[in-house]
Amino acid sequence: MERNPIFIGITRSFWSFMATAALIMDMGEPVIRALVSVGAFAFGYDVDDATARTMEILPLVTLAFAMQQRSGAARPYTADPRALK
């Protein structure tokens, strides 16, 4: 069985890690606030409180998701987009 590398830019684990990094650096807070405000409105929660709690928990959840996506990969990563076949 041939193990061809896969271009890292198209993988879920890469983009999940990028989302985690954005959340850790508080760059994703406007997006999270918009998503949380819908749920907060529906369930009667305070938007600021719900956003703060979500921003505390979400980086850990997305990092665990990114690690899980890569755990059973059969092919190595490459930074070369010509590896796509």
Steps between C-alpha positions, in 0.01 A plus 500: 500500500643833391498782756484828309521817705195727525513880469446643849295800380195288416478297819242543776767468768693797356195727484383386843838596640482837323158561657644407841789742454259778401287431807801498732615836360144640536477559124192280474297680765276699259399180320439315827299795635276493191440125529449506876259793483252287305508226764499750785193669357322168450570376854486834683869524602711813525702535176813635671503223760436227243773636270751513787425143604519378141834675442639324809394151393508504119881507446534174693215339310632602158854389588371158606302482173812588297704231676224242450482575127866413455522204736431222248652656188673254271690758297758757607452874451684707241514873435522436126164546322626285210448198728127507419407211277 
